């Protein structure tokens, strides 16, 4: 993803969080429930749960809401059983799209995801049709400020176990393995860094340049998917034109 598109998408997501915070909390709550169900409710013994809780806190999710979701996942409170289902397909101009859902109704999620693809010039494909174009990695984004020394931030990240460090005009991008993500994130937090984004993500191996028209169609599809209550994450390999505003 180009620096412009990456930062554009991050800023756009931050804006959406401010507008639809309740919906974001619902999605984060699902992640916490599943993490607690699969690995237990103790943060010190469940690295995945620690990462998800940190993500929830960075989005200003109330501690009471976080704890309630943990208890639901651990079976201490009544909750819903969610299943993770991944859908794959193509958007306009051949852009690859991976959709991760957490749902209690598989038939509903597949129908609504397929409808979004069909409505916005896309095609939903079979499992594995595009996921091979992405690598699952930890990604930490730090918004640059004037007092940050690029070399110092890079050395701190690499010493903590990061795999890669990328510099853009407005941000630093730190890439980690899935296994070392939590350790790197916690190390940077202890150094006082705040994150624009910190999550396990799917990073495309190659980008697909789009026209302005294609970018608009792809973004409309992504927006519709992300507005779906069953959808947790949407990954794509679109490289938008510099002048595209979304």
BELBEL-V188654 format. One record per residue. N is the residue number from 1. RES is the residue in three letters. NEAR is the number of other C-alpha atoms within 12 Angstrom. D_FIRST is the distance of its C-alpha to the first C-alpha in Angstrom with 1 decimal. Layout:
BEGIN
N:RES:NEAR:D_FIRST  N:RES:NEAR:D_FIRST
END
This chain:
BEGIN
1:UNK:29:0.0  2:UNK:26:3.8  3:UNK:23:6.5  4:UNK:24:8.2  5:UNK:30:6.3  6:UNK:35:5.9  7:UNK:30:9.5  8:UNK:26:10.6  9:UNK:31:10.0  10:UNK:28:11.7  11:UNK:22:14.4  12:UNK:22:15.0  13:UNK:26:15.5  14:UNK:21:17.8  15:UNK:16:19.7  16:UNK:19:20.1  17:UNK:27:21.5  18:UNK:17:24.1  19:UNK:14:25.1  20:UNK:18:25.3  21:UNK:21:25.9  22:UNK:20:28.5  23:UNK:23:26.2  24:UNK:33:23.7  25:UNK:32:26.7  26:UNK:30:27.7  27:UNK:35:24.5  28:UNK:39:24.6  29:UNK:41:28.2  30:UNK:40:27.6  31:UNK:42:25.3  32:UNK:45:28.1  33:UNK:41:30.7  34:UNK:36:29.1  35:UNK:36:28.4  36:UNK:38:32.0  37:UNK:29:33.4  38:UNK:25:31.8  39:UNK:21:32.4  40:UNK:25:35.1  41:UNK:30:35.4  42:UNK:22:35.7  43:UNK:22:32.7  44:UNK:15:34.0  45:UNK:15:34.2  46:UNK:22:31.0  47:UNK:27:27.8  48:UNK:33:25.6  49:UNK:35:27.8  50:UNK:30:27.5  51:UNK:35:23.7  52:UNK:35:23.9  53:UNK:41:26.7  54:UNK:31:24.8  55:UNK:34:22.0  56:UNK:34:24.8  57:UNK:26:26.5  58:UNK:26:23.4  59:UNK:34:23.4  60:UNK:21:27.2  61:UNK:29:28.4  62:UNK:22:32.2  63:UNK:18:33.6  64:UNK:16:36.2  65:UNK:23:33.7  66:UNK:36:31.8  67:UNK:26:35.2  68:UNK:26:36.2  69:UNK:37:33.2  70:UNK:38:33.9  71:UNK:27:37.5  72:UNK:29:36.6  73:UNK:31:34.5  74:UNK:26:37.3  75:UNK:20:39.9  76:UNK:17:41.7  77:UNK:15:41.1  78:UNK:14:40.9  79:UNK:22:37.5  80:UNK:22:35.5  81:UNK:23:34.3  82:UNK:29:30.7  83:UNK:25:29.1  84:UNK:26:25.5  85:UNK:25:24.5  86:UNK:31:21.2  87:UNK:38:20.7  88:UNK:34:18.4  89:UNK:39:18.1  90:UNK:37:16.5  91:UNK:40:15.9  92:UNK:34:16.7  93:UNK:28:15.9  94:UNK:26:15.2  95:UNK:38:12.0  96:UNK:42:12.3  97:UNK:46:13.2  98:UNK:45:14.7  99:UNK:43:17.2  100:UNK:33:19.0  101:UNK:35:22.4  102:UNK:34:25.4  103:UNK:30:28.5  104:UNK:21:32.2  105:UNK:19:32.6  106:UNK:21:30.8  107:UNK:14:32.3  108:UNK:19:31.1  109:UNK:29:27.5  110:UNK:30:27.2  111:UNK:18:29.0  112:UNK:28:26.9  113:UNK:42:23.5  114:UNK:29:24.9  115:UNK:20:26.2  116:UNK:34:22.9  117:UNK:35:21.4  118:UNK:24:24.6  119:UNK:21:24.8  120:UNK:28:21.4  121:UNK:27:21.4  122:UNK:30:19.9  123:UNK:29:21.6  124:UNK:34:21.8  125:UNK:24:22.3  126:UNK:17:23.9  127:UNK:17:22.8  128:UNK:18:20.6  129:UNK:19:19.6  130:UNK:31:15.8  131:UNK:30:15.5  132:UNK:20:16.0  133:UNK:25:12.5  134:UNK:24:11.3  135:UNK:24:12.6  136:UNK:23:14.3  137:UNK:27:13.9  138:UNK:33:15.0  139:UNK:39:12.6  140:UNK:42:14.5  141:UNK:36:13.5  142:UNK:34:16.4  143:UNK:27:16.8  144:UNK:23:18.4  145:UNK:16:22.1  146:UNK:10:24.5  147:UNK:9:26.4  148:UNK:17:23.6  149:UNK:14:24.0  150:UNK:24:20.8  151:UNK:15:22.7  152:UNK:16:24.5  153:UNK:31:21.6  154:UNK:25:20.0  155:UNK:18:23.4  156:UNK:27:23.9  157:UNK:37:20.7  158:UNK:26:21.4  159:UNK:21:25.0  160:UNK:28:24.2  161:UNK:27:22.6  162:UNK:33:18.8  163:UNK:26:17.2  164:UNK:25:14.7  165:UNK:29:14.3  166:UNK:29:11.7  167:UNK:25:13.0  168:UNK:22:11.7  169:UNK:18:14.4  170:UNK:24:14.8  171:UNK:30:13.7  172:UNK:35:13.8  173:UNK:39:11.5  174:UNK:40:13.8  175:UNK:38:13.2  176:UNK:35:16.4  177:UNK:27:18.0  178:UNK:28:19.0  179:UNK:21:22.6  180:UNK:29:22.2  181:UNK:36:19.9  182:UNK:36:23.0  183:UNK:26:24.8  184:UNK:33:22.1  185:UNK:42:21.6  186:UNK:27:25.4  187:UNK:23:25.8  188:UNK:30:23.6  189:UNK:21:25.3  190:UNK:14:28.6  191:UNK:16:27.6  192:UNK:14:27.2  193:UNK:26:23.5  194:UNK:26:22.2  195:UNK:29:18.8  196:UNK:31:16.7  197:UNK:35:15.3  198:UNK:38:16.4  199:UNK:39:16.1  200:UNK:29:15.7  201:UNK:28:12.6  202:UNK:32:11.1  203:UNK:33:8.0  204:UNK:27:7.2  205:UNK:20:8.9  206:UNK:20:7.7  207:UNK:26:5.9  208:UNK:28:8.8  209:UNK:26:9.7  210:UNK:28:11.9  211:UNK:22:15.1  212:UNK:21:16.1  213:UNK:21:18.3  214:UNK:28:15.8  215:UNK:34:13.3  216:UNK:26:16.4  217:UNK:31:17.5  218:UNK:43:14.3  219:UNK:39:14.4  220:UNK:24:18.1  221:UNK:41:17.7  222:UNK:41:15.4  223:UNK:27:17.9  224:UNK:26:20.8  225:UNK:38:19.5  226:UNK:30:18.8  227:UNK:28:22.3  228:UNK:31:23.9  229:UNK:29:25.9  230:UNK:38:25.3  231:UNK:40:21.5  232:UNK:36:20.0  233:UNK:34:16.3  234:UNK:36:14.0  235:UNK:42:10.8  236:UNK:43:8.9  237:UNK:40:6.6  238:UNK:41:7.2  239:UNK:34:6.0  240:UNK:34:8.9  241:UNK:25:11.5  242:UNK:19:12.0  243:UNK:16:15.2  244:UNK:23:14.2  245:UNK:18:15.6  246:UNK:24:15.4
END
